[in-house]
């Protein structure tokens, strides 16, 4: 029980400090060097460095980026999080020029942790809804 609650807290910390605040030091504290992002598109880098580049891209595109965690479920070494990211579209994103619209992106993440570190990541993102908001 204690480990699952600790793992959930680590995932919440990642979302707050790394995604919302852009804290690269926290990223290195939370993500293991052998981390694998299973959601990366075919042929793309699956490492921690690529994850950080994606976070930076998102933070530049969506000004005032916030993460609202709606639900977390943990079992063993896995934490599943349903969250909504929101921000103002201030820079080109996914080939779409800035619209200055407030947008949201719903995401379900599954993280496998080992000794308090992110080891693996899987994700489902509602990109279709995001693209509709950017029209």
Secondary structure, 3 states (H helix, E strand, C coil): CHHHHHHHHHHHHHHHHHHHCCCHHHHHHHEEEEEEECCCCCCCCCCHHHHHHHHHHHHHHEEEEEEEEEEEEEECCEEEEEEEEEEEECCCECCECCCCCEEEEEEEEEEEEECCEEEEEEEEECHHHHHHHCC
